[in-house]
Amino acid sequence: MSTTQIVQNENTVIDARGPRFGAVITTAVLATALATSNLWVIVAQAIVFAIGAIRGPQLTPYAAIFRKVVKPRLKSSVITEDVRPPQFAQSVGLLFALVAILGSLTGISGLFVIAVSFALAAAFLNAAFNFCLGCEVYLLILRLR
């Protein structure tokens, strides 16, 4: 295993600014999907969510853009966070994207609109206000255990 490969476990931490940057792109993609009702746009976003849910948000294409283009230009110090809450949030996003795909494939346009709208609202909260709804749900579930 190379030293640049990221090994994910319960101790993995990520740059907390990365998921917020990803949320900005996700917001734009989901707004496009909602405005156009385009199945392929939501499928593309579902793939990104699946990568984030399975491998971790630090391995998504949006994270790669953040690492290569945005992060080198940032002057502030790195703030890290546990990968598990954002990874759970990616799983929730994937669930909404899959429901939207199901709605599109079955011709239930209302299901598509509602699912994309919920995902869009969550992504916008993270992008605009740094409030990760999925992360908060993850932490609430931990507290309830």
C-alpha angles and dihedrals in degrees: 000000000000122000091242094057112101114229112202122213139131090291097053115125127188137195102272091214091065098069090047090054089048089052090057091056091041090053091054093046094047092046088053091049091049095046095047101030084222113168093201093056092055091044089055090050090047089056090053090048090049092053090049093046096046105032101019136268090268089069100052122110089249090056090051090055089048093050096045103035112018108030096057089057096050117102099191122094119265116266112200131204138183111273095222100079094049090044090053089049089054088053091053090049089050090052092053091046091051091050089050090050090049090050091051095047093048094045094245096136093177090061090051092049095047095046094047091045093054092048090046092051091052093047091048092051089055095043097046104030105019088241111139105199094188090050090052091050089051091052091046090053089051091051092049091054 
